[in-house]
Amino acid sequence: MMSAALRLNQIPVKRVWQKNPHRMASTFLVESEKYSFLKDLGLGKVNSGVFNGEWTGNGEIVQSIDPASGDVIAEVKTGSVSDLEKCLQVGTEAYKQWRNMPAPFRGEIVRQIGEELRKYREPLGKLVSLEMGKIKAEGVGEVQEFVDVCDYAVGLSRMYSGQILPSERGKHTIIEKWNPLGIVGVISAFNFPCAVFGWNAAIALTVGNSVLWKGAPSTPLVSIATTKIVSDVIKRNSLPPVVSLCQGGTAVGKKMVSDERVKLLSFTGSTQIGREVGVEVQRRFGKFLLELGGNNALIINDDAPLDMALDAAFFGCIGTAGQRCTSTRRLIIHEKLYDEFVAKLVKRYNLLNRVGHPLDEATLYGPLHNQQAVENYKATIAEAVKLGGKIECGGKLIERPGFFVEPTIITNLPHDSPVVHKETFAPIVYILKSKNLNQAIEWNNEVDHGLSSSLFTSSIGSAFQWIGENGSDCGIVNINTSPSGAEIGGAFGGEKHTGGGRESGSDAWKQYVRRSTITVNHSADLPLAQELFLNKVTFFAIASTLTVGVLFYWFLILRRRDQQFLLDTSKRHKSTAMSTDVRF
């Protein structure tokens, strides 16, 4: 099961290539002047997929595919298990030096990484768009997320701290200290091939860990280009390779999950695979951070600001072609607004004509990532129709090169229909009609996942119900904004089958460290805790009790001895009397 799981719920890349008519092409996109930004990132026709202080790769050679055209971008020499072993050895040694450097110094290195990413924001963002399939604005925005979390981590390097707590014992102080773990392993997914690594790496490095990265098999060029930028900063500062990369297949992922040197494993992917990863890491008592699926709902209350809600729904449903963990999968609309809202949203969908290659400036809607995603889209729509769903718009493939499908709206299904409760990583949204807010909240919470959610309302009472104990059970609970996306300042993650992990802002840094509770005795005595205060009153009370006890004990012993003496004397007298009677 682990072998299948660690493919990150994606079709194996080589199967996609077998269907790709350009596989044997003599020229790759990296050789075209149109894509010169690839060479600006240090990429060539064949690229090493392993960095352990040096660039190498002894695994199979794979090809990276542009999902908008099916063309080959470049080739990558992936890593083997022996390459991963070298990364683990190097990461362990680098950690020993890195952990002893002052936290503000580590923050300075992360600051430099952020500055270097700023220089390459445009070309790296274009690569994200080209290899993943999201539009250029989203690709560049993803790199900006990495930059932003670096800025956050710089501040964190001078702020993350434990507590000083009051002790119940005099002249004692309790201190909390947070120490690094060791190697933090990151297995990231194709849909955010740069930012997810950034969320983890910036924080993990700042608090003193080294980082080992395995990017998604189908976006290896983003992993390589990002690692080149980060490693150049590290080399310029004459530091050991505290960041390493091993692009590889199932065997590499399986080794990362099971190896005890990986103290924390951060995994982003499907719930099915995340469950198996969590079990394997827990088997060795390691720490894990799971960022898994989402079945996110946007609730339109009867007092919602309608135009804002319409914009949020449109973006949340079709952004990144429905391939965000936070994409809107369910719209729960109050019955008073249902007909009007559905009509307006369908009209907005039908006006979407800016479909094209992600790097074209005019494009607002790009492709799915690979053929497997297309097959999942087709199968889900067929299932929904079979269960009685009505396709309001979309539902078909778009006839053009690449993996393009129509964004789809489906109505007429019960809120608890199996297909509605299943996450499909595609631009499909189910629209449900609710009677009131309580019912809408109940439907929001009834699915297995608990990542993101949103309520549109003008009522302060409804808003506070939504964020309270009787509201959404998700990790992200928004009001009057889309469920899709998040800022780096807040902790990102969800509940239930979403995994429960948190990355990026707030106090998510605590997952990358271990806590030590320290008690310092600065007195001349050795008192005990739990209210046994050995002060004078307590001492004399205990001493008095013990004295009385000892005296009473000796009194019992002496009394028993006296009683035994009297008994023995009586026996001797009787014996003497009997002897006299015999003799006389």
Buried (B, 14 or more C-beta within 10 A) or exposed (E): EBEEBBBBBBBBBEEBBEEBEBBEEEEBBBBEEEBEBBEBBBBEEEBBBBBBBEBBBBBBEBBBBBBBBBBBBBBBBBBBBEBBBBBBEBBBBBBEEBBEBEBEEBBBBBBBBBEBBBEBBBBBBBBBBBBBBBBBBBBBBBBBBBBBBBBBBBEBBEEBEBEEEEBEBEEBBBEEEBEBBBBBBBBBBBBBBBBBBBBBBBBBBBBBBBBBBBBBBBBBBBBBBBBBBBBBBBEEEEBBBBBBBBBBBBBBBBBBBBBEBBBBBBBBBBBBBBBBBBBBBEEEEBBBBBBBBBBBBBBBBBBBBBEEBBBBBBBBBBBBBBBBBBBBBBBBBBEBBBEEBBEBBBEBBEEBEEBBBBBBEEBBBBBBBBBBBBEBBBEBBEBBBEBEBEBBBBBEEBEEBBBBBBBBBBBBBEBEBEBBBBBBBBBBBBBBBBEEBEBBBEBBBBBEBBBBBBBBBEBEEBBEBBEEEEBBBBBBBBBBBBBBBBEBEBBBBBBBBBBBBBBBBBEBBBBBBBEEEEEEBEEEEEBEEEEEBEEEEEEEEEEEEEEEEEEEEEEEEEEEEEEEEEEEEEEEEEEEEEEEEEEE
